[in-house]
């Protein structure tokens, strides 16, 4: 094939959009939400550096060496961009703290923000460029997942969480590398060759491989794709169309009756910014547990109840959510454990959600016996909206109920800037100290004032 032949209109429009994103001002509301997601992801990185998946990522990357291009958050490691992106992506998903996009079934921030930070620091870009690149990455990743068929695509064993963020990370990194349209097309081709992921990550008991699958691998893939093209490597001009293209390879219609829809990559691109439809977690726990904790906290505050008054608790969530969180061995993804902790403490903090010793605490274990988790078929039909219903039978004969229809932190019930700041400061402070945590949070809120992201390095390092 001759160079520049058979490039589809879709690819031309997509590559042009990515190439021009760095020059395109974001609407003020989108800028504000992007800052929230950048800070939320950085906080997840810093706090994740102290958890086992993060420690494993740091141990691995520290063996690789590499030119000192980019920072690994919460550490003293400075390594090449691809290594830093991998480590930061794993740190960001070392826990169930990072953001999520419901319709596309992905956690965009851990892969995209990690890639953007590494590429932006490597190229010495400014804070405004970072925000534009991150918002772009969210738009590409979410649309790529929807184009593949999301739920049906996942049902046959693929991981949307791994596949789509690879392209979002590539788009963000390409923008920060200031690629032209042809370079963007080639970077997408290298991204497509690396794109992979199996939904067997659900069997990962230690969350380490899951951190790689969701964050480390997509971030590394995106930065690697861009690094190769920046070094002069050429590639296929249009991996999304033509013979043996990406969507043909992942056409699962014979099994699931759903064909890929590449046109969704362009739907309302530049009009609907998917970062504004992405959820930030109020609680640093698994997503299916967010709604029940919202409901339980509402009942505790409204009726001033405590653990001693509860005879029995019933928790209703989707069947999928119940399968994921029913009596798990890890505290932050065990619904019964977290509900018991909230009843005893009156809330759930990052520390209490990760305190493995309390999994063996007599008071917690006794209370867990009185908590029944029910997978509700009616709530299953409402997915991707995560509903949660708490029903309490009290010892005095009262029966209380609360139904959370829009989890705090979702696009339908967003957290305020102050709430995001409070969450993120609490995650960063134990690792970096109070003064450094405050400076880091403030720097993200005013990130347009940073003229070179290399100046950001000292704020991220432990």
C-alpha positions in Angstrom: 0.0 0.0 0.0 1.3 3.5 -0.8 1.7 5.9 2.0 -1.5 7.9 2.8 -3.7 5.7 0.6 -6.9 4.1 1.9 -7.1 6.3 5.0 -10.7 6.4 6.0 -12.7 9.6 6.6 -13.2 8.3 10.2 -9.5 8.0 10.8 -8.7 11.4 9.2 -11.3 13.1 11.4 -10.1 11.3 14.5 -6.4 11.9 13.9 -7.1 15.6 13.2 -9.1 16.0 16.3 -6.3 14.5 18.4 -3.6 16.5 16.7 -5.4 19.7 17.3 -6.5 19.1 20.8 -3.6 20.9 22.3 -4.7 24.1 20.6 -8.4 23.7 21.6 -9.5 25.5 24.8 -11.7 23.4 27.0 -15.0 24.9 28.3 -14.6 26.2 31.9 -16.8 23.5 33.4 -14.8 20.8 31.6 -11.5 22.4 32.9 -12.9 22.3 36.4 -13.9 18.7 36.3 -10.6 17.7 34.6 -8.7 19.2 37.6 -10.9 17.1 39.9 -10.0 13.9 38.0 -6.3 14.7 37.8 -6.1 15.4 41.5 -8.2 12.3 42.3 -5.9 10.1 40.3 -2.7 11.6 41.7 -4.1 11.0 45.2 -4.8 7.4 44.3 -1.2 7.1 43.1 0.4 8.6 46.2 -1.8 6.5 48.6 -1.3 3.5 46.4 2.5 3.7 46.8 2.0 2.2 50.3 -0.2 -0.7 49.3 1.0 -4.0 48.2 0.2 -3.6 44.4 2.0 -0.2 44.6 5.0 -1.7 46.5 5.2 -4.5 43.8 5.1 -1.9 41.0 7.9 0.2 42.7 10.0 -2.9 43.3 9.6 -3.9 39.6 10.3 -0.6 38.1 13.3 0.1 40.4 15.0 -2.9 38.7 14.6 -1.4 35.1 16.9 1.6 35.2 16.1 4.0 32.4 16.8 7.6 31.4 15.6 10.0 34.1 12.6 11.4 32.2 9.6 11.2 34.6 8.6 10.8 38.2 7.0 7.8 40.0 4.6 9.4 42.4 5.0 8.7 46.2 8.6 7.6 45.7 12.1 8.9 44.8 12.2 7.0 41.5 12.8 8.9 38.3 12.9 6.7 35.2 12.0 6.7 31.5 8.5 7.7 30.5 7.2 4.3 29.8 8.4 2.9 33.1 7.0 5.8 35.0 3.7 5.5 33.2 3.5 1.8 34.1 4.3 2.3 37.8 2.0 5.3 38.2 -0.8 3.4 36.5 -0.4 0.5 38.9 -0.2 2.9 41.9 -3.4 4.6 40.8 -5.3 1.3 40.7 -3.5 -0.3 43.7 -6.8 0.2 45.5 -10.4 0.8 44.7 -9.9 4.6 45.0 -9.7 5.8 41.4 -12.4 7.1 39.1 -14.7 5.1 36.7 -16.9 5.6 33.7 -20.0 3.6 33.9 -21.2 3.3 30.4 -17.9 2.3 29.0 -16.9 0.0 31.8 -13.5 1.5 32.3 -11.4 3.2 35.0 -10.0 6.0 32.8 -7.8 8.0 35.2 -5.4 5.3 36.2 -4.2 4.7 32.7 -4.7 8.1 31.1 -3.5 10.5 33.8 -0.5 8.2 34.4 0.4 8.4 30.7 -0.2 12.1 30.5 1.9 12.9 33.6 4.8 10.9 32.2 4.7 12.3 28.7 4.1 15.8 29.9 7.0 15.8 32.2 9.3 14.1 29.6 8.4 16.8 27.0 8.4 19.7 29.5 4.8 20.7 28.7 2.7 23.1 30.8 -0.3 22.5 33.0 -2.9 23.7 30.4 -1.5 21.2 27.9 -1.9 18.4 30.5 -5.5 19.3 31.2 -6.4 19.3 27.5 -4.6 16.0 26.9 -6.3 14.3 29.9 -9.8 15.4 28.8 -8.9 14.2 25.2 -7.8 10.8 26.6 -11.1 10.3 28.4 -13.0 11.1 25.2 -11.1 8.6 23.1 -11.0 5.7 25.7 -14.7 5.8 26.5 -15.8 6.0 22.9 -13.5 3.2 21.9 -15.1 0.9 24.5 -18.6 1.9 23.3 -17.5 1.2 19.7 -16.5 -2.3 20.6 -19.8 -3.0 22.3 -18.8 -2.6 25.9 -21.0 -5.0 27.9 -21.3 -7.7 25.2 -17.6 -7.3 24.5 -16.8 -8.0 28.1 -19.2 -10.8 28.3 -17.1 -13.0 26.1 -14.0 -12.5 28.2 -12.3 -9.3 26.9 -11.4 -6.6 29.4 -12.7 -3.2 28.5 -10.7 -1.9 31.4 -7.5 -2.8 29.6 -8.3 -2.3 26.0 -9.9 1.1 25.8 -7.6 3.1 28.1 -4.7 2.0 25.9 -6.1 4.3 23.2 -7.0 7.0 25.6 -3.5 7.0 27.0 -2.1 7.0 23.5 -4.2 10.0 22.5 -3.2 12.0 25.6 0.5 11.2 25.1 0.3 12.0 21.4 -1.2 15.4 22.2 1.6 16.2 24.7 4.2 15.0 22.2 2.6 17.6 19.8 2.1 15.0 17.1 0.7 15.8 13.6 -2.1 13.8 12.1 0.1 11.2 10.5 2.0 10.6 13.7 -1.3 10.2 15.5 -2.4 7.6 13.1 0.8 5.7 13.5 0.6 5.9 17.3 -2.9 4.4 17.2 -1.5 1.5 15.1 1.1 0.7 17.7 -1.6 1.0 20.4 -3.8 -1.4 18.5 -1.0 -3.9 18.3 -0.5 -3.8 22.0 -4.2 -3.7 23.0 -5.2 -6.8 25.0 -6.8 -7.8 28.2 -8.9 -10.6 29.7 -11.6 -10.2 32.2 -10.2 -13.1 34.3 -8.7 -10.2 36.3 -11.6 -10.8 38.6 -9.8 -13.9 39.9 -6.8 -11.9 41.0 -6.9 -12.1 44.8 -4.0 -9.7 45.5 -5.1 -6.9 43.2 -1.6 -6.7 41.8 -2.3 -8.0 38.3 -5.5 -6.1 38.3 -3.5 -2.9 38.9 -1.4 -3.7 35.9 -4.4 -4.6 33.7 -6.4 -1.5 34.6 -3.7 1.2 34.9 -0.1 0.1 34.4 -0.5 -1.7 31.0 -2.6 0.9 29.3 -0.4 3.8 30.5 2.7 2.0 29.4 1.2 1.0 26.0 0.2 4.6 25.2 3.5 6.1 26.1 5.4 3.3 24.3 3.3 3.9 21.1 4.1 7.6 21.2 7.7 7.1 22.1 8.2 4.8 19.1 6.7 7.2 16.6 8.5 10.1 18.1 11.8 8.2 17.5 10.9 7.9 13.8 9.1 4.5 13.7 6.5 4.3 11.0 3.3 2.2 11.1 0.1 1.4 9.4 -1.7 4.5 8.3 -5.2 3.4 9.4 -5.5 0.5 11.8 -9.3 1.1 12.2 -10.3 0.3 8.6 -9.1 -1.7 5.6 -7.9 -5.3 5.5 -7.5 -7.1 8.8 -8.1 -3.9 10.9 -8.6 -3.6 14.6 -12.4 -3.7 14.6 -12.4 -6.7 12.3 -10.1 -8.6 14.6 -12.4 -7.9 17.6 -15.7 -8.4 15.8 -17.4 -10.9 18.1 -20.8 -10.7 16.4 -20.8 -14.4 15.6 -20.8 -15.1 19.3 -22.7 -12.2 20.8 -24.7 -10.7 17.9 -23.2 -7.3 18.4 -21.0 -5.7 15.8 -18.4 -3.0 16.5 -19.6 0.5 15.6 -16.4 2.5 14.7 -18.6 5.5 14.0 -19.1 5.9 17.7 -15.5 7.1 18.0 -16.7 10.4 16.5 -20.1 10.7 18.0 -20.4 14.2 19.6 -16.6 14.4 19.8 -15.9 18.0 20.9 -19.4 18.5 22.1 -19.8 15.9 24.9 -16.8 15.7 27.1 -16.9 12.3 28.8 -14.7 13.4 31.7 -17.8 15.2 32.9 -19.7 11.9 32.9 -17.0 10.0 34.8 -17.5 9.1 38.5 -15.2 10.0 41.4 -15.5 7.7 44.4 -16.6 9.2 47.6 -15.6 6.0 49.4 -12.2 4.3 48.8 -13.9 0.9 48.3 -15.2 -1.2 45.5 -17.8 0.5 43.2 -20.8 -1.8 44.1 -20.3 -0.9 47.8 -20.6 2.9 47.2 -24.4 3.1 47.1 -25.0 0.9 50.2 -22.5 3.0 52.2 -24.3 6.2 51.0 -27.6 4.8 52.2 -26.3 3.5 55.5 -24.6 6.8 56.3 -27.9 8.6 55.6 -29.7 6.3 58.0 -27.1 6.7 60.7 -27.2 10.5 60.5 -31.0 10.8 60.2 -31.9 8.4 63.0 -28.7 8.6 65.2 -28.5 4.8 65.2 -25.5 2.6 66.2 -24.4 -1.0 65.9 -26.0 -2.1 69.2 -29.4 -1.1 68.0 -29.3 -3.2 64.8 -31.0 -6.6 64.9 -30.6 -7.3 61.2 -29.5 -5.5 58.0 -30.4 -6.4 54.5 -28.4 -4.9 51.6 -29.8 -5.0 48.1 -27.5 -4.3 45.1 -27.3 -5.7 41.6 -26.6 -9.4 41.1 -23.2 -8.5 39.5 -22.3 -6.3 42.4 -23.3 -8.9 44.9 -21.1 -11.5 43.1 -18.2 -9.2 43.2 -18.4 -8.1 46.9 -20.0 -10.9 48.8 -17.8 -11.9 51.8 -14.5 -11.2 50.0 -11.2 -11.6 51.8 -10.0 -8.1 51.1 -11.6 -5.5 53.4 -12.1 -2.8 50.8 -14.1 -5.0 48.5 -16.1 -6.9 51.2 -19.5 -5.4 51.5 -20.6 -7.1 54.8 -17.3 -6.1 56.4 -17.5 -2.4 55.4 -21.2 -2.1 56.4 -20.3 -3.5 59.8 -17.3 -1.1 60.1 -19.6 1.9 59.2 -22.2 0.9 61.8 -19.5 0.6 64.5 -17.5 3.7 63.6 -20.2 5.9 62.1 -18.2 6.2 58.8 -15.6 4.5 56.7 -12.2 6.0 56.2 -9.3 5.0 54.0 -7.6 3.5 57.0 -10.6 1.6 58.3 -11.4 0.3 54.8 -7.9 -1.2 54.5 -7.4 -2.4 58.0 -7.0 -6.2 57.6 -6.8 -6.7 61.3 -10.4 -5.7 61.7 -11.4 -8.5 59.4 -10.7 -10.7 62.5 -12.2 -8.3 65.1 -14.8 -10.0 67.2 -17.2 -7.1 67.2 -17.0 -6.7 63.4 -17.4 -10.5 62.8 -20.4 -10.7 65.2 -22.1 -7.8 63.4 -21.4 -9.3 60.0 -23.5 -12.3 61.0 -26.5 -10.0 61.1 -25.9 -8.6 57.6 -27.5 -10.2 54.5 -26.5 -9.3 51.0 -29.1 -9.8 48.3 -28.4 -9.7 44.6 -31.5 -8.0 43.2 -32.6 -8.7 39.6 -34.5 -5.4 39.4 -31.4 -3.5 40.4 -29.4 -5.5 37.9 -31.6 -4.1 35.1 -30.7 -0.5 36.1 -27.0 -1.0 35.5 -24.7 0.8 34.8 -26.5 3.0 37.4 -25.5 1.5 40.7 -28.4 1.5 43.1 -28.3 0.4 46.7 -31.0 -0.3 49.2 -30.4 -0.7 53.0 -33.1 -2.2 55.2 -32.6 -2.1 59.0 -34.5 -4.0 61.6 -33.9 -2.4 64.9 -34.1 -4.0 68.4 -36.9 -1.5 69.3 -39.1 -2.9 66.5 -38.5 -0.1 64.0 -37.8 -0.9 60.4 -35.8 1.7 58.4 -35.0 1.8 54.7 -33.0 4.0 52.4 -32.6 3.7 48.6 -29.6 5.4 46.9 -30.4 6.0 43.3 -27.4 8.3 42.4 -24.2 7.6 44.3 -22.4 10.6 45.6 -19.6 11.3 43.2 -21.3 10.1 40.1 -22.2 12.4 37.2 -25.8 12.5 38.4 -24.7 13.5 42.0 -21.2 14.9 41.7 -18.9 15.8 44.5 -18.1 19.4 45.0 -14.5 20.7 44.6 -14.3 20.9 48.4 -15.3 17.3 48.8 -12.8 16.2 46.2 -10.1 18.2 47.9 -11.0 16.7 51.3 -10.8 13.2 50.0 -7.6 13.7 48.1 -5.8 15.5 50.9 -6.7 12.7 53.3 -5.2 10.2 50.8 -2.0 12.2 50.2 -1.2 13.4 53.7 -0.1 10.1 55.3 2.5 9.6 52.6 3.8 13.2 51.9 3.0 15.0 55.2 0.5 17.7 55.8 2.3 20.7 54.3 3.4 18.8 51.1 -0.1 17.4 50.7 -1.6 20.9 50.9 0.9 22.3 48.3 0.2 19.4 45.9 -3.5 19.8 46.1 -3.3 23.5 45.6 -0.9 23.1 42.7 -3.4 20.9 40.8 -6.2 23.4 41.4 -3.9 26.1 39.9 -2.2 23.9 37.4 -2.5 26.4 34.5 0.1 28.4 36.3 2.7 25.6 35.9 4.8 26.4 32.8 6.8 23.2 32.9 5.6 19.9 34.4 9.1 19.0 35.4 8.6 21.6 38.2 5.8 19.3 39.5 8.3 16.5 40.2 9.3 17.7 43.7 5.6 17.8 44.8 5.0 14.2 43.8 8.1 12.6 45.3 8.0 11.1 48.8 
